Amino acid sequence: MKRVFLSLLIFCLSCDISSSKPINNVNPVNKVDDQNFENMSRAYFASGCFWCVETIYESLEGVEEVYSGYAGGTTINPNYYQVMSGKTGHAEAIEIIYDSSKVSFDMLLKVFFDSHNPTTPNRQGPDYGTQYRSIAFFNNQDEKEKIMFERVSEKMMEVWRAHTEQRKAEQQLQTFNEERHSNARSSMQSYLDQLKGTLADERADRRQFELEMNRKFEMRVAAIEADNASQRSSTELYEKGMQRDANQAMNELTKLVKRYHRLLFPVLLLFRYLLALLYCYIITLL
């Protein structure tokens, strides 16, 4: 915004300090005899490369001749290379000789504004340097007022409207980008939240599964330990039963031996005696 107003201010100052007789500052490159144009009106503009500007005005009906030269500087009769150095203070300018009954100064001024960008200081397109600055010269107070108030104000409003539209478009683009980024962030956050919820559910399911497996494992261990205890108890009971049965058998045997001791003792003595007789008999036979 500041650059736009600064450029327009430079342009207005250039118009204001321009001489009311700029023809003395114009040094035509192609000087021709203009005696046939004594009754014609003249206008002077600088809006970039004079060859391009010359071609534009020559296409207008009512323009009789266009001269290319230099204006607005201090060096008398400078050449192209001196002006190109930027030290002479000149700008590439044109002198327009026109029939005011066919084309007005207002029209020339409109073409001046519409054919270039006066808001770029010391530059037009690829051409840059002080010789390419924008200047609208005036020959009288009426032309000055038209330049300073009517067209400049209108152009400022056009530039302001264009700048406002551009700024509005930039704001809309920025808003669109912010909304798009916000929507993207919201979608990503929603996805992350959903993913976190899914992971939390999976962790909960896994935890539940682990608890269930631990419970079943503990139940299995408890069952095995109970079975082992039962087996140990059965073994102990069996061993105790065997011991009891053995003790009972020994007791019964002891009782039986005690009961039949008296009967068995004579029988044993008799059996012993018989064995002794048998032994003696065998010895006798030998």
DATA-V591306 format. One record per backbone hydrogen bond with DSSP energy under -1.0 kcal/mol. CO is the residue of the C=O (numbers start at 0). NH is the residue of the N-H. E is the energy in kcal/mol with one decimal. If there is no record, write none. Layout:
[[CO NH E] [CO NH E]]
This chain:
[[0 4 -2.1] [1 5 -2.4] [2 6 -2.5] [3 7 -2.3] [4 8 -2.5] [5 9 -2.5] [6 10 -2.3] [7 11 -2.8] [8 12 -2.7] [9 13 -2.3] [10 14 -2.1] [11 15 -2.3] [12 16 -2.5] [20 23 -1.4] [21 24 -1.6] [33 36 -1.7] [36 39 -1.4] [40 97 -2.5] [42 95 -3.4] [43 136 -2.1] [44 93 -2.4] [45 134 -2.8] [48 52 -2.0] [49 53 -2.7] [50 54 -1.6] [51 55 -1.6] [52 56 -2.0] [53 57 -2.0] [56 59 -1.5] [59 62 -1.4] [61 98 -3.1] [64 96 -3.1] [66 94 -2.3] [67 28 -3.7] [68 92 -2.5] [70 90 -2.6] [78 82 -2.3] [79 83 -2.5] [80 84 -1.1] [82 85 -1.4] [87 73 -2.3] [90 70 -2.0] [92 68 -2.6] [93 44 -1.5] [94 66 -2.7] [95 42 -1.9] [96 63 -2.4] [96 64 -1.7] [97 40 -2.4] [98 101 -2.0] [98 102 -2.3] [103 107 -1.9] [104 108 -2.7] [105 109 -2.3] [106 110 -2.5] [107 111 -2.1] [108 112 -2.2] [109 113 -2.7] [110 114 -1.8] [116 119 -1.2] [119 122 -1.2] [121 128 -2.8] [123 126 -2.0] [126 123 -2.9] [128 131 -1.9] [129 132 -1.4] [130 91 -2.9] [134 45 -3.0] [139 143 -1.9] [140 144 -2.7] [141 145 -2.2] [142 146 -2.4] [143 147 -3.4] [144 148 -2.6] [144 149 -1.2] [145 150 -2.6] [146 151 -1.1] [149 153 -2.3] [150 154 -3.2] [151 155 -2.9] [152 156 -2.3] [153 157 -2.4] [154 158 -3.3] [155 159 -3.1] [156 160 -3.2] [157 161 -3.0] [158 162 -3.2] [159 163 -3.0] [160 164 -3.1] [161 165 -2.7] [162 166 -3.1] [163 167 -2.9] [164 168 -2.9] [165 169 -2.8] [166 170 -2.7] [167 171 -2.9] [168 172 -2.8] [169 173 -2.8] [170 174 -3.2] [171 175 -2.9] [172 176 -2.8] [173 177 -2.9] [174 178 -3.0] [175 179 -3.0] [176 180 -3.2] [177 181 -3.0] [178 182 -3.3] [179 183 -2.6] [180 184 -3.0] [181 185 -2.9] [182 186 -3.0] [183 187 -2.8] [184 188 -3.0] [185 189 -2.9] [186 190 -2.6] [187 191 -2.8] [188 192 -2.9] [189 193 -2.7] [190 194 -2.8] [191 195 -3.1] [192 196 -2.8] [193 197 -2.7] [194 198 -2.9] [195 199 -2.9] [196 200 -2.7] [197 201 -2.8] [198 202 -2.9] [199 203 -2.7] [200 204 -3.1] [201 205 -2.9] [202 206 -2.8] [203 207 -2.8] [204 208 -2.7] [205 209 -2.8] [206 210 -2.6] [207 211 -2.6] [208 212 -2.8] [209 213 -2.7] [210 214 -2.6] [211 215 -2.6] [212 216 -2.7] [213 217 -2.9] [214 218 -2.5] [215 219 -2.6] [216 220 -2.8] [217 221 -2.8] [218 222 -2.5] [219 223 -2.7] [220 224 -2.9] [221 225 -2.7] [222 226 -2.7] [223 227 -3.0] [224 228 -2.7] [225 229 -2.6] [226 230 -2.9] [227 231 -3.0] [228 232 -2.6] [229 233 -2.7] [230 234 -2.7] [231 235 -2.6] [232 236 -2.7] [233 237 -2.8] [234 238 -3.2] [235 239 -2.9] [236 240 -2.5] [237 241 -3.0] [238 242 -2.8] [239 243 -2.4] [240 244 -3.0] [241 245 -3.0] [242 246 -2.5] [243 247 -2.6] [244 248 -2.8] [245 249 -2.8] [246 250 -2.4] [247 251 -2.8] [248 252 -2.9] [249 253 -2.8] [250 254 -2.8] [251 255 -2.7] [252 256 -3.1] [253 257 -2.7] [254 258 -2.6] [255 259 -2.7] [259 263 -2.3] [260 264 -1.9] [262 266 -1.1] [263 267 -2.6] [264 268 -2.1] [265 269 -2.8] [266 270 -2.6] [267 271 -2.3] [268 272 -2.3] [269 273 -2.6] [270 274 -1.9] [271 275 -1.7] [272 276 -2.2] [273 277 -2.5] [274 278 -1.9] [275 279 -2.1] [276 280 -2.5] [277 281 -2.1] [278 282 -1.9] [279 283 -2.3] [280 284 -2.2] [281 285 -1.5]]
